[in-house]
Amino acid sequence: MIKAVLFDLGDTLWHFPNMPPHVVVRAETVRRINALLVRWGIEPEGALMFLGRDIRLAVERETEEAYRTDCVSPDYPDLCAEIAGSFGLRLTEEQMIELWDAWNLGGQFFGRALFPDAIDTLRWLREQGFLLGSVTNRAFGGPRFLAEMREYGIDGYFQVVSISCDVGYMKPHPSVFQHALEALGVAPQETMMVGDSLRADVGGAKAVGMTAAWKRRPGTDAEPEEQEEDAFRDAQGPLGELDVQPDYTIDNLWELTQLPILNHA
């Protein structure tokens, strides 16, 4: 019997239907980093205008490499310090975190929106007595990300939120799933994972013995969900090409309420 349901976030519970143009993203990134540099007493001129760009390239490179190999989450503030060092800046630990926070523009800036049936589905599952958790690949987490979840009214539905950069491993690594399972006190065979990525969500969950529901992405050319998550998006072809078979396939979240394995009525 399934006792707990875990959810991915991007393109599963929420998406980015109104992404701002890249020029707007770049301008806001430069503005935030420049304001931070001024506060540090550094004049943001010359090559420093490209600091945000180089952080983005490094994040994409390191995240992609980790995702394709050992799935150990990069230390992103440390990566910011490394890039800043290439511009002649020597940052304290506090400044590393400040720079990383300034570079992350946040979901509201990117037009994040819940899928229309997200809240109703989560509420239904809670009313049926299921434990709920989120297991998500993120390049930033901590209190700021949990605050973003509160802004969208979904934090109260989850008993655990396992964020890759906080746990230290990215899906499909088993450790990030096990973090959620241990927090909920359930076994893998008592748990269903719901997500849009065949490799990260479906393959990762099934590898640890969980039931997996694949939520197909709406459209084939969806935008990357956030600036800092570009490298998490695995280019997926037809299902058979990945040799991963989900236990269930859905096109919207409310379909979960119709699955016999979750419908205890």
N, C-alpha and C positions, 0 to 999 in steps of 0.2 A: 504493500500500500504506500502511495506517495504521501509524505507528510510535509514536505517543504518544496517550494518553487523558487528558483533563483533566476534573476533577470539580468541580461546585458542592458545597457542604457542606450547608446547611440544606435539609431536606426531600429531599435527594438521598442523602447518606451518613449523616446523622443527623437526628433530629427531636426534638420535645419532647412526648412523650405524657402527661406528668404535670406540666403547668404549675401552679405554685402560684397560689392566688387573688390577685387584684389587691391586696387589702388586705394580704396578706403581703409582696408585692413592695414596696408603698409603705412599709410599716413598716421593712423591712430597708434600703431606700434612705435613709430619714430617719435611721435609726440610724447608718449608715456615714458619712453626710455630717456629722451632728452630732458624731460622734467626731473627725472630721477638723477641724472648726471648733474644738472644745475644744483639740485639740493645737496649733492656731494661736493659742490664747489668745483666742478669740472665743466669746462666750456664744450658743449656738444658741436664740434665743428670738424671739418675735414673728413678723414676716414671714419670717425666715430659715427657718422650718419649711417654707416652700413652695419653697425653693431647688431641691430635687430635682424637684419637679413642673414648675417653669419650665424646667429643663434638658431634661426629657423633651419638653415641648411645642416647644422650640426645635429639638431634634434631629429630631423628626418633621417639623417645618415645613421646615427647611433641607435635610434629606435628600430629602424628597418633591420639593421644588422642583428640586434638582439632578438627581434621577433622571428627572424629566419634561422637563428642558431640556438642559443641556450635559453632564451626567453628570460634572462635576468634583466630586470628593469634598470636602465641607466640611472645614474645619479644626476638628475637634471640641474640642480643648483651648482653642482661641481662642474658640470659641462659649461654652464654660463660663465663660471670663473675662468675656465680654460680659454674660452673664446675672448673674454674681456682681456685676458693676459696677452693674447695675440695683438691687441690694440694698445698694449703698454699699461693696462690698468691692473693693479694688484688689489684684489677685493678681500675684505674680511668675510667671515662666515655669514654674518648678518647681511652684508651687502650682496653676497651671492644669492641669498634668498630673496632679497628685495628686487634684484634684477630679474630673477626668474618670475616673480610675481608680477612685475611690470610688463614683462613680455607676454604673459598670458592675459588675453583680453576678456575671457569669460564668455559663457554661453549666451547670455542675453545680448551681448554685442553682435554675436553671430546669428541672431534670429532664431534661437532654439525654441522649439514648441513641442509640447506633448502630443502624441497621437491622440485622436479624439476619444478612443476607447480605453486609454491607459488607466485613468483613475477608476472608471467603472469596473474594469477587469481586476485591478488590485483589490478594490473593495469587495468584490464578489469572492475572490480567493480567501481573503481574511474572514469573511462571513462563513465560509465553508470550513474554517478552522485550520487552514494551511499556514505554516510558518513561511515568511517571505524574506528574501535577501537579494542583494545585487552583487554581481561579480563583473567588474568592468575594467578594461584597459584604459588607463588614463595617464597622461604625462604630468598632471598635477592633481593633488588630492588634499588631504588634511581638512582643517576647519573651513577653509574657504570653499572647497567643493561641497562639503556637507551643507554649508549655508546656501549654496546654489540649489541643492536639492530641496531645501526648505522653501525657497522662493517659488518652486513649481509644485509644492504641496504633496510631494511623494515621499519625503523622508520618514514620515510617521508610519508608513506601511511596512518598513523594513526593520527586522530585528538585527540585521548585520549588513554592512556595506563593505565589500572587499575590493579595494582599489589597488591596481597593480603597482603603482609607484610607491604606495605605502607598505604593501606586503613585501615588495622586492622582486616579484615575479609577474610576468605577463601571461595571460591566457595564450596558448593552451597548456602552459605548465601546470602540473597537478597541484602545486603548492597554493596557488591563489584560490582554487576550488576547495581545497582542504581547509583553508583558513575559514571559509564560510561554513562549511559542514561542521567543523569543530565548534564554532560560535553558536550554531543552532542546535547542536547536540543530536544530529541525525546522521544516518549512514548513507553512503552514495546511492544504494538501491532504494532508499526512501525519498529520493530527491529528483526533481526534474529541472533541467536547465533550459531556458528560453533565450534564444539569441539569433542574430542575423548572419553571423559568420560561420561558415561550414568548418573552417579549420579551428578557429579560436573557441567558439561556443559549442558546436556540435561535437567536433573531434575531441576537444579537450575534456568535455563532460563525459563522453562515452568511454574515454580512456581510463577514467577513474571509477567507472561502473554506474554512472548516472543515466537516467532517461533523458533524451534530448529532443526538444522541439525546435525546428528551424523556422524562423519567421523570414519569409522571403522579402527582400528589399523592394520598396515600391519604385519600379523603374530600373533601367539598366545603366543609367548615366548619372546616378545621384552624386551630389557634391561631397567632397570629404567633409566630415562632420565638424571638425574644428581645426584651427591653425596648428595646434600642437599634436593633433592626432592623425595627420596625413599618412604617416608611415604605418599606422595600425590597419589601414584599409587593405586587405588582401584581395587582389584582383582575381575574382572567382569566375570560372567558366561553368559549364553544365555540371550538375551534381556528380556524375560519374567520374569526371576528370580529377576530383579530389579524393576519390575512393572513400568517401565518408557518407554514411547513410543515416539520416535522422530517423528517430522513431516516429515522429509526427512532423508534418509540414503545414504551416498556417500562413495566411496572408494578412490577417489582422489579429489583434490580441484577444478580442472577444471570442474568437473561435476556441480558445482554451476552455471556455466554460462548457463547450459541447463535447469535449473529450471524455470518454467513459472513465479513463484513468483518473481524472480530476473531479468528475461529477459524482458526488457521493449520495445524491438524492435518490 
